[in-house]
Amino acid sequence: MTAKKCQGCGSTTGLRKYIYGMPDGPVEESKYLIGGCCITGNDPTHECIECGHQIFKKPNPDIIEFEGFRTH
């Protein structure tokens, strides 16, 4: 994980990394959250399960969204 402490509540045990897409097996829930298969280009990378604070990476300026479609 890039962050070790939640910026929202200070928890050192609540942060989970998002996995997007269909997992091919069981997910280790102590480390990961399933984010679904619809990716917008501005999705959270991590979330704190204790307070709900989400961490986002910087948006990609090369991705342009138009009525639900993305182009590069």
N, C-alpha and C positions, 0 to 999 in steps of 0.2 A: 504494500500500500504506500501511496505517496504521503498520506497524512497519518500520524500516529495518535493524534489527540483531536477530539471533536471541537470545532471552533464555536459550536452552539452551546454545549453544556460542559465541555471539558472532559468528557468520558474518555478513558483510555482503552475501554473494552467494547464499546458499542459500534465502532465503525465497521461497515461491511462494504466490499467492492461489488459493483454491479457486473453481472454477466448478461450479455445480450444475445438473443438467438435461442435455439432449442438445445438445451444441454443433452449430451449423449449418455448421461448417467446421473446418479444421485449427486446433489450439490452439497458441499460441506457448509451447512448453514451458519457455522461459527465464523466463517470468513466471507461468504458471498450472499448476494441477493439476486434473484432472477428479474431482469429488467424488461423482458418481453422481446418481441421480434420486430416491432415498429421503431426504427431508429430515425431520429429527426436531425441529427448533427449537433444538437444542443441538449444532450441527455446527461443526467448526473453520472459521475464515475463512482461515487461513494455515497453512503447514507448512514447516519447514526440511528441505530434501532432504539436508542433510549430517548432521543428528543425529536427525531425526524429531520434534523438538519441535513441538507444535501450539498455535495461538493461537485462543482462543474469544472471541466477543463475549459480553456478559452475557446470560444466558437471559431469554427473554420470559416474564414471570409470567402473561400472558394466555393462553398456550398450555398446555393441560392434556392430557397423554397418558394414554390408557386402552387397554391391550391393543393397542397398535400404531396406534390412531386418535388424531387430534388434534381438539380442539374449541377454539373461540375464545370 
